[in-house]
Amino acid sequence: MIATGTSQSTGREFNLIVAFEGDGTVGRGIAESSFHHLCDYNWNTRAGAPSFVVDPPADEVIRDPRRLEDVKTYVRNAARWLGA
């Protein structure tokens, strides 16, 4: 388990990102339910949203650019770990 979230509807905790090594016969892997954090739309909301996005843009990254750096760090670390 790498990260968890909490449902705003139920208050229940759920898994966001899980990494697994396997049993020695299979390579590394990451399962996640936070793909939207990795999309360009969330990295630069001023660029506009893809046509399939119906939610209004958030301004977290604009208000606190450190949040974007956290996402970029996650992406770098995941890429390094998967490539190892």
PDB file as gemmi writes it, atoms N, CA and C in Angstrom:
CRYST1    1.000    1.000    1.000  90.00  90.00  90.00 P 1                      
ATOM      1  N   MET A   1       0.838  -1.165   0.000  1.00  0.00           N  
ATOM      2  CA  MET A   1       0.000   0.000   0.000  1.00  0.00           C  
ATOM      3  C   MET A   1       0.896   1.246   0.000  1.00  0.00           C  
ATOM      4  N   ILE A   2       0.680   2.112  -0.963  1.00  0.00           N  
ATOM      5  CA  ILE A   2       1.452   3.351  -1.032  1.00  0.00           C  
ATOM      6  C   ILE A   2       0.615   4.531  -0.570  1.00  0.00           C  
ATOM      7  N   ALA A   3      -0.664   4.549  -0.947  1.00  0.00           N  
ATOM      8  CA  ALA A   3      -1.518   5.679  -0.585  1.00  0.00           C  
ATOM      9  C   ALA A   3      -2.966   5.223  -0.455  1.00  0.00           C  
ATOM     10  N   THR A   4      -3.674   5.864   0.464  1.00  0.00           N  
ATOM     11  CA  THR A   4      -5.099   5.604   0.642  1.00  0.00           C  
ATOM     12  C   THR A   4      -5.863   6.915   0.532  1.00  0.00           C  
ATOM     13  N   GLY A   5      -7.140   6.807   0.339  1.00  0.00           N  
ATOM     14  CA  GLY A   5      -8.020   7.968   0.312  1.00  0.00           C  
ATOM     15  C   GLY A   5      -9.209   7.697   1.204  1.00  0.00           C  
ATOM     16  N   THR A   6     -10.040   8.701   1.393  1.00  0.00           N  
ATOM     17  CA  THR A   6     -11.252   8.553   2.191  1.00  0.00           C  
ATOM     18  C   THR A   6     -12.432   9.037   1.378  1.00  0.00           C  
ATOM     19  N   SER A   7     -13.460   8.208   1.287  1.00  0.00           N  
ATOM     20  CA  SER A   7     -14.659   8.561   0.541  1.00  0.00           C  
ATOM     21  C   SER A   7     -15.354   9.738   1.199  1.00  0.00           C  
ATOM     22  N   GLN A   8     -15.666  10.748   0.423  1.00  0.00           N  
ATOM     23  CA  GLN A   8     -16.407  11.894   0.960  1.00  0.00           C  
ATOM     24  C   GLN A   8     -17.864  11.544   1.197  1.00  0.00           C  
ATOM     25  N   SER A   9     -18.347  10.489   0.551  1.00  0.00           N  
ATOM     26  CA  SER A   9     -19.736  10.062   0.716  1.00  0.00           C  
ATOM     27  C   SER A   9     -19.927   9.195   1.943  1.00  0.00           C  
ATOM     28  N   THR A  10     -19.043   8.198   2.109  1.00  0.00           N  
ATOM     29  CA  THR A  10     -19.228   7.223   3.179  1.00  0.00           C  
ATOM     30  C   THR A  10     -18.268   7.386   4.343  1.00  0.00           C  
ATOM     31  N   GLY A  11     -17.172   8.100   4.111  1.00  0.00           N  
ATOM     32  CA  GLY A  11     -16.147   8.230   5.145  1.00  0.00           C  
ATOM     33  C   GLY A  11     -15.228   7.024   5.225  1.00  0.00           C  
ATOM     34  N   ARG A  12     -15.450   6.020   4.366  1.00  0.00           N  
ATOM     35  CA  ARG A  12     -14.620   4.815   4.384  1.00  0.00           C  
ATOM     36  C   ARG A  12     -13.293   5.049   3.679  1.00  0.00           C  
ATOM     37  N   GLU A  13     -12.254   4.452   4.234  1.00  0.00           N  
ATOM     38  CA  GLU A  13     -10.931   4.528   3.619  1.00  0.00           C  
ATOM     39  C   GLU A  13     -10.837   3.504   2.491  1.00  0.00           C  
ATOM     40  N   PHE A  14     -10.108   3.847   1.428  1.00  0.00           N  
ATOM     41  CA  PHE A  14      -9.929   2.927   0.313  1.00  0.00           C  
ATOM     42  C   PHE A  14      -8.515   3.071  -0.235  1.00  0.00           C  
ATOM     43  N   ASN A  15      -8.075   2.043  -0.951  1.00  0.00           N  
ATOM     44  CA  ASN A  15      -6.729   2.021  -1.517  1.00  0.00           C  
ATOM     45  C   ASN A  15      -6.688   2.871  -2.779  1.00  0.00           C  
ATOM     46  N   LEU A  16      -5.712   3.760  -2.861  1.00  0.00           N  
ATOM     47  CA  LEU A  16      -5.489   4.549  -4.068  1.00  0.00           C  
ATOM     48  C   LEU A  16      -4.379   3.951  -4.922  1.00  0.00           C  
ATOM     49  N   ILE A  17      -3.268   3.642  -4.288  1.00  0.00           N  
ATOM     50  CA  ILE A  17      -2.105   3.148  -5.026  1.00  0.00           C  
ATOM     51  C   ILE A  17      -1.507   1.958  -4.275  1.00  0.00           C  
ATOM     52  N   VAL A  18      -1.303   0.869  -5.008  1.00  0.00           N  
ATOM     53  CA  VAL A  18      -0.714  -0.338  -4.452  1.00  0.00           C  
ATOM     54  C   VAL A  18       0.438  -0.754  -5.362  1.00  0.00           C  
ATOM     55  N   ALA A  19       1.587  -1.034  -4.793  1.00  0.00           N  
ATOM     56  CA  ALA A  19       2.728  -1.541  -5.555  1.00  0.00           C  
ATOM     57  C   ALA A  19       2.965  -2.984  -5.126  1.00  0.00           C  
ATOM     58  N   PHE A  20       3.395  -3.812  -6.060  1.00  0.00           N  
ATOM     59  CA  PHE A  20       3.649  -5.205  -5.731  1.00  0.00           C  
ATOM     60  C   PHE A  20       4.886  -5.683  -6.467  1.00  0.00           C  
ATOM     61  N   GLU A  21       5.597  -6.582  -5.865  1.00  0.00           N  
ATOM     62  CA  GLU A  21       6.853  -7.095  -6.404  1.00  0.00           C  
ATOM     63  C   GLU A  21       6.642  -8.425  -7.103  1.00  0.00           C  
ATOM     64  N   GLY A  22       5.692  -9.212  -6.710  1.00  0.00           N  
ATOM     65  CA  GLY A  22       5.496 -10.533  -7.296  1.00  0.00           C  
ATOM     66  C   GLY A  22       6.213 -11.593  -6.494  1.00  0.00           C  
ATOM     67  N   ASP A  23       6.286 -12.774  -7.062  1.00  0.00           N  
ATOM     68  CA  ASP A  23       6.887 -13.898  -6.346  1.00  0.00           C  
ATOM     69  C   ASP A  23       8.250 -14.287  -6.918  1.00  0.00           C  
ATOM     70  N   GLY A  24       8.851 -13.417  -7.667  1.00  0.00           N  
ATOM     71  CA  GLY A  24      10.146 -13.702  -8.261  1.00  0.00           C  
ATOM     72  C   GLY A  24      10.049 -14.186  -9.698  1.00  0.00           C  
ATOM     73  N   THR A  25       8.871 -14.542 -10.154  1.00  0.00           N  
ATOM     74  CA  THR A  25       8.701 -14.986 -11.538  1.00  0.00           C  
ATOM     75  C   THR A  25       8.038 -13.918 -12.403  1.00  0.00           C  
ATOM     76  N   VAL A  26       7.576 -12.874 -11.771  1.00  0.00           N  
ATOM     77  CA  VAL A  26       6.884 -11.794 -12.470  1.00  0.00           C  
ATOM     78  C   VAL A  26       7.544 -10.479 -12.085  1.00  0.00           C  
ATOM     79  N   GLY A  27       7.511  -9.487 -12.988  1.00  0.00           N  
ATOM     80  CA  GLY A  27       8.131  -8.195 -12.716  1.00  0.00           C  
ATOM     81  C   GLY A  27       7.322  -7.344 -11.761  1.00  0.00           C  
ATOM     82  N   ARG A  28       7.774  -6.147 -11.581  1.00  0.00           N  
ATOM     83  CA  ARG A  28       7.153  -5.191 -10.677  1.00  0.00           C  
ATOM     84  C   ARG A  28       5.830  -4.703 -11.239  1.00  0.00           C  
ATOM     85  N   GLY A  29       5.038  -4.028 -10.413  1.00  0.00           N  
ATOM     86  CA  GLY A  29       3.774  -3.483 -10.894  1.00  0.00           C  
ATOM     87  C   GLY A  29       3.215  -2.450  -9.947  1.00  0.00           C  
ATOM     88  N   ILE A  30       2.356  -1.619 -10.459  1.00  0.00           N  
ATOM     89  CA  ILE A  30       1.652  -0.620  -9.656  1.00  0.00           C  
ATOM     90  C   ILE A  30       0.197  -0.638 -10.092  1.00  0.00           C  
ATOM     91  N   ALA A  31      -0.695  -0.700  -9.136  1.00  0.00           N  
ATOM     92  CA  ALA A  31      -2.130  -0.574  -9.408  1.00  0.00           C  
ATOM     93  C   ALA A  31      -2.597   0.690  -8.720  1.00  0.00           C  
ATOM     94  N   GLU A  32      -3.300   1.514  -9.440  1.00  0.00           N  
ATOM     95  CA  GLU A  32      -3.725   2.774  -8.830  1.00  0.00           C  
ATOM     96  C   GLU A  32      -5.074   3.221  -9.357  1.00  0.00           C  
ATOM     97  N   SER A  33      -5.741   4.028  -8.564  1.00  0.00           N  
ATOM     98  CA  SER A  33      -7.024   4.603  -8.975  1.00  0.00           C  
ATOM     99  C   SER A  33      -6.947   6.125  -8.917  1.00  0.00           C  
ATOM    100  N   SER A  34      -5.777   6.639  -9.219  1.00  0.00           N  
ATOM    101  CA  SER A  34      -5.607   8.092  -9.167  1.00  0.00           C  
ATOM    102  C   SER A  34      -5.093   8.628 -10.496  1.00  0.00           C  
ATOM    103  N   PHE A  35      -5.516   8.001 -11.607  1.00  0.00           N  
ATOM    104  CA  PHE A  35      -5.021   8.391 -12.922  1.00  0.00           C  
ATOM    105  C   PHE A  35      -5.213   9.879 -13.182  1.00  0.00           C  
ATOM    106  N   HIS A  36      -6.313  10.426 -12.690  1.00  0.00           N  
ATOM    107  CA  HIS A  36      -6.586  11.846 -12.959  1.00  0.00           C  
ATOM    108  C   HIS A  36      -5.489  12.754 -12.415  1.00  0.00           C  
ATOM    109  N   HIS A  37      -4.740  12.301 -11.431  1.00  0.00           N  
ATOM    110  CA  HIS A  37      -3.643  13.115 -10.909  1.00  0.00           C  
ATOM    111  C   HIS A  37      -2.468  13.158 -11.870  1.00  0.00           C  
ATOM    112  N   LEU A  38      -2.439  12.228 -12.798  1.00  0.00           N  
ATOM    113  CA  LEU A  38      -1.320  12.136 -13.717  1.00  0.00           C  
ATOM    114  C   LEU A  38      -1.628  12.768 -15.068  1.00  0.00           C  
ATOM    115  N   CYS A  39      -2.827  13.281 -15.242  1.00  0.00           N  
ATOM    116  CA  CYS A  39      -3.226  13.885 -16.520  1.00  0.00           C  
ATOM    117  C   CYS A  39      -2.751  15.330 -16.605  1.00  0.00           C  
ATOM    118  N   ASP A  40      -2.441  15.761 -17.817  1.00  0.00           N  
ATOM    119  CA  ASP A  40      -2.004  17.142 -18.019  1.00  0.00           C  
ATOM    120  C   ASP A  40      -3.030  18.151 -17.524  1.00  0.00           C  
ATOM    121  N   TYR A  41      -4.319  17.786 -17.596  1.00  0.00           N  
ATOM    122  CA  TYR A  41      -5.367  18.713 -17.171  1.00  0.00           C  
ATOM    123  C   TYR A  41      -5.141  19.168 -15.729  1.00  0.00           C  
ATOM    124  N   ASN A  42      -4.813  18.255 -14.856  1.00  0.00           N  
ATOM    125  CA  ASN A  42      -4.578  18.633 -13.465  1.00  0.00           C  
ATOM    126  C   ASN A  42      -3.224  19.293 -13.262  1.00  0.00           C  
ATOM    127  N   TRP A  43      -2.304  19.084 -14.198  1.00  0.00           N  
ATOM    128  CA  TRP A  43      -0.989  19.703 -14.074  1.00  0.00           C  
ATOM    129  C   TRP A  43      -1.030  21.141 -14.537  1.00  0.00           C  
ATOM    130  N   ASN A  44      -1.949  21.453 -15.441  1.00  0.00           N  
ATOM    131  CA  ASN A  44      -2.080  22.823 -15.944  1.00  0.00           C  
ATOM    132  C   ASN A  44      -3.545  23.077 -16.302  1.00  0.00           C  
ATOM    133  N   THR A  45      -4.344  23.418 -15.317  1.00  0.00           N  
ATOM    134  CA  THR A  45      -5.783  23.602 -15.548  1.00  0.00           C  
ATOM    135  C   THR A  45      -6.060  24.789 -16.467  1.00  0.00           C  
ATOM    136  N   ARG A  46      -5.118  25.691 -16.591  1.00  0.00           N  
ATOM    137  CA  ARG A  46      -5.317  26.836 -17.485  1.00  0.00           C  
ATOM    138  C   ARG A  46      -5.337  26.422 -18.958  1.00  0.00           C  
ATOM    139  N   ALA A  47      -4.833  25.225 -19.252  1.00  0.00           N  
ATOM    140  CA  ALA A  47      -4.797  24.732 -20.630  1.00  0.00           C  
ATOM    141  C   ALA A  47      -6.156  24.208 -21.085  1.00  0.00           C  
ATOM    142  N   GLY A  48      -7.105  24.095 -20.160  1.00  0.00           N  
ATOM    143  CA  GLY A  48      -8.419  23.578 -20.512  1.00  0.00           C  
ATOM    144  C   GLY A  48      -8.506  22.084 -20.286  1.00  0.00           C  
ATOM    145  N   ALA A  49      -9.723  21.596 -20.269  1.00  0.00           N  
ATOM    146  CA  ALA A  49      -9.971  20.191 -19.970  1.00  0.00           C  
ATOM    147  C   ALA A  49     -10.242  19.401 -21.242  1.00  0.00           C  
ATOM    148  N   PRO A  50      -9.943  18.106 -21.218  1.00  0.00           N  
ATOM    149  CA  PRO A  50     -10.345  17.250 -22.337  1.00  0.00           C  
ATOM    150  C   PRO A  50     -11.872  17.224 -22.437  1.00  0.00           C  
ATOM    151  N   SER A  51     -12.396  16.865 -23.579  1.00  0.00           N  
ATOM    152  CA  SER A  51     -13.842  16.909 -23.805  1.00  0.00           C  
ATOM    153  C   SER A  51     -14.625  15.985 -22.880  1.00  0.00           C  
ATOM    154  N   PHE A  52     -14.001  14.910 -22.381  1.00  0.00           N  
ATOM    155  CA  PHE A  52     -14.723  13.969 -21.527  1.00  0.00           C  
ATOM    156  C   PHE A  52     -14.819  14.425 -20.069  1.00  0.00           C  
ATOM    157  N   VAL A  53     -14.110  15.473 -19.683  1.00  0.00           N  
ATOM    158  CA  VAL A  53     -14.139  15.963 -18.305  1.00  0.00           C  
ATOM    159  C   VAL A  53     -15.322  16.904 -18.136  1.00  0.00           C  
ATOM    160  N   VAL A  54     -16.179  16.582 -17.171  1.00  0.00           N  
ATOM    161  CA  VAL A  54     -17.357  17.416 -16.940  1.00  0.00           C  
ATOM    162  C   VAL A  54     -17.266  18.203 -15.633  1.00  0.00           C  
ATOM    163  N   ASP A  55     -16.328  17.838 -14.767  1.00  0.00           N  
ATOM    164  CA  ASP A  55     -16.163  18.550 -13.501  1.00  0.00           C  
ATOM    165  C   ASP A  55     -15.489  19.894 -13.732  1.00  0.00           C  
ATOM    166  N   PRO A  56     -15.821  20.880 -12.915  1.00  0.00           N  
ATOM    167  CA  PRO A  56     -15.121  22.160 -13.033  1.00  0.00           C  
ATOM    168  C   PRO A  56     -13.667  21.998 -12.599  1.00  0.00           C  
ATOM    169  N   PRO A  57     -12.754  22.775 -13.187  1.00  0.00           N  
ATOM    170  CA  PRO A  57     -11.341  22.642 -12.812  1.00  0.00           C  
ATOM    171  C   PRO A  57     -11.095  23.072 -11.372  1.00  0.00           C  
ATOM    172  N   ALA A  58     -10.177  22.386 -10.745  1.00  0.00           N  
ATOM    173  CA  ALA A  58      -9.747  22.772  -9.397  1.00  0.00           C  
ATOM    174  C   ALA A  58      -8.595  23.758  -9.538  1.00  0.00           C  
ATOM    175  N   ASP A  59      -8.310  24.471  -8.466  1.00  0.00           N  
ATOM    176  CA  ASP A  59      -7.207  25.431  -8.521  1.00  0.00           C  
ATOM    177  C   ASP A  59      -6.150  25.147  -7.465  1.00  0.00           C  
ATOM    178  N   GLU A  60      -6.130  23.910  -6.950  1.00  0.00           N  
ATOM    179  CA  GLU A  60      -5.163  23.532  -5.913  1.00  0.00           C  
ATOM    180  C   GLU A  60      -3.728  23.776  -6.366  1.00  0.00           C  
ATOM    181  N   VAL A  61      -3.410  23.362  -7.585  1.00  0.00           N  
ATOM    182  CA  VAL A  61      -2.039  23.474  -8.086  1.00  0.00           C  
ATOM    183  C   VAL A  61      -1.662  24.935  -8.294  1.00  0.00           C  
ATOM    184  N   ILE A  62      -2.612  25.735  -8.690  1.00  0.00           N  
ATOM    185  CA  ILE A  62      -2.343  27.162  -8.879  1.00  0.00           C  
ATOM    186  C   ILE A  62      -2.124  27.830  -7.524  1.00  0.00           C  
ATOM    187  N   ARG A  63      -2.951  27.453  -6.541  1.00  0.00           N  
ATOM    188  CA  ARG A  63      -2.817  28.054  -5.203  1.00  0.00           C  
ATOM    189  C   ARG A  63      -1.595  27.540  -4.453  1.00  0.00           C  
ATOM    190  N   ASP A  64      -1.234  26.285  -4.685  1.00  0.00           N  
ATOM    191  CA  ASP A  64      -0.109  25.688  -3.965  1.00  0.00           C  
ATOM    192  C   ASP A  64       0.704  24.811  -4.913  1.00  0.00           C  
ATOM    193  N   PRO A  65       1.644  25.403  -5.656  1.00  0.00           N  
ATOM    194  CA  PRO A  65       2.431  24.661  -6.649  1.00  0.00           C  
ATOM    195  C   PRO A  65       3.211  23.481  -6.075  1.00  0.00           C  
ATOM    196  N   ARG A  66       3.431  23.448  -4.768  1.00  0.00           N  
ATOM    197  CA  ARG A  66       4.137  22.310  -4.161  1.00  0.00           C  
ATOM    198  C   ARG A  66       3.360  21.022  -4.372  1.00  0.00           C  
ATOM    199  N   ARG A  67       2.036  21.122  -4.488  1.00  0.00           N  
ATOM    200  CA  ARG A  67       1.217  19.926  -4.717  1.00  0.00           C  
ATOM    201  C   ARG A  67       1.570  19.283  -6.051  1.00  0.00           C  
ATOM    202  N   LEU A  68       1.805  20.085  -7.054  1.00  0.00           N  
ATOM    203  CA  LEU A  68       2.194  19.556  -8.353  1.00  0.00           C  
ATOM    204  C   LEU A  68       3.560  18.890  -8.272  1.00  0.00           C  
ATOM    205  N   GLU A  69       4.457  19.476  -7.506  1.00  0.00           N  
ATOM    206  CA  GLU A  69       5.778  18.867  -7.331  1.00  0.00           C  
ATOM    207  C   GLU A  69       5.660  17.500  -6.668  1.00  0.00           C  
ATOM    208  N   ASP A  70       4.715  17.350  -5.735  1.00  0.00           N  
ATOM    209  CA  ASP A  70       4.491  16.041  -5.110  1.00  0.00           C  
ATOM    210  C   ASP A  70       4.053  15.012  -6.146  1.00  0.00           C  
ATOM    211  N   VAL A  71       3.152  15.395  -7.051  1.00  0.00           N  
ATOM    212  CA  VAL A  71       2.691  14.479  -8.098  1.00  0.00           C  
ATOM    213  C   VAL A  71       3.841  14.130  -9.031  1.00  0.00           C  
ATOM    214  N   LYS A  72       4.627  15.115  -9.417  1.00  0.00           N  
ATOM    215  CA  LYS A  72       5.766  14.852 -10.295  1.00  0.00           C  
ATOM    216  C   LYS A  72       6.779  13.932  -9.616  1.00  0.00           C  
ATOM    217  N   THR A  73       6.982  14.098  -8.323  1.00  0.00           N  
ATOM    218  CA  THR A  73       7.880  13.211  -7.580  1.00  0.00           C  
ATOM    219  C   THR A  73       7.346  11.787  -7.605  1.00  0.00           C  
ATOM    220  N   TYR A  74       6.049  11.621  -7.402  1.00  0.00           N  
ATOM    221  CA  TYR A  74       5.437  10.290  -7.457  1.00  0.00           C  
ATOM    222  C   TYR A  74       5.662   9.661  -8.832  1.00  0.00           C  
ATOM    223  N   VAL A  75       5.412  10.417  -9.893  1.00  0.00           N  
ATOM    224  CA  VAL A  75       5.560   9.893 -11.255  1.00  0.00           C  
ATOM    225  C   VAL A  75       7.018   9.485 -11.505  1.00  0.00           C  
ATOM    226  N   ARG A  76       7.967  10.340 -11.108  1.00  0.00           N  
ATOM    227  CA  ARG A  76       9.387   9.989 -11.273  1.00  0.00           C  
ATOM    228  C   ARG A  76       9.747   8.722 -10.513  1.00  0.00           C  
ATOM    229  N   ASN A  77       9.309   8.649  -9.253  1.00  0.00           N  
ATOM    230  CA  ASN A  77       9.625   7.491  -8.431  1.00  0.00           C  
ATOM    231  C   ASN A  77       9.004   6.224  -8.992  1.00  0.00           C  
ATOM    232  N   ALA A  78       7.762   6.309  -9.456  1.00  0.00           N  
ATOM    233  CA  ALA A  78       7.100   5.137 -10.031  1.00  0.00           C  
ATOM    234  C   ALA A  78       7.834   4.676 -11.286  1.00  0.00           C  
ATOM    235  N   ALA A  79       8.217   5.608 -12.141  1.00  0.00           N  
ATOM    236  CA  ALA A  79       8.932   5.256 -13.367  1.00  0.00           C  
ATOM    237  C   ALA A  79      10.279   4.604 -13.038  1.00  0.00           C  
ATOM    238  N   ARG A  80      10.996   5.152 -12.079  1.00  0.00           N  
ATOM    239  CA  ARG A  80      12.283   4.561 -11.685  1.00  0.00           C  
ATOM    240  C   ARG A  80      12.103   3.170 -11.122  1.00  0.00           C  
ATOM    241  N   TRP A  81      11.106   3.013 -10.239  1.00  0.00           N  
ATOM    242  CA  TRP A  81      10.884   1.719  -9.602  1.00  0.00           C  
ATOM    243  C   TRP A  81      10.462   0.668 -10.630  1.00  0.00           C  
ATOM    244  N   LEU A  82       9.567   1.037 -11.535  1.00  0.00           N  
ATOM    245  CA  LEU A  82       9.127   0.092 -12.562  1.00  0.00           C  
ATOM    246  C   LEU A  82      10.255  -0.276 -13.517  1.00  0.00           C  
ATOM    247  N   GLY A  83      11.181   0.658 -13.737  1.00  0.00           N  
ATOM    248  CA  GLY A  83      12.281   0.408 -14.653  1.00  0.00           C  
ATOM    249  C   GLY A  83      13.461  -0.314 -14.033  1.00  0.00           C  
ATOM    250  N   ALA A  84      13.435  -0.489 -12.713  1.00  0.00           N  
ATOM    251  CA  ALA A  84      14.571  -1.118 -12.032  1.00  0.00           C  
ATOM    252  C   ALA A  84      14.638  -2.608 -12.277  1.00  0.00           C  
TER     253      ALA A  84                                                      
END                                                                             
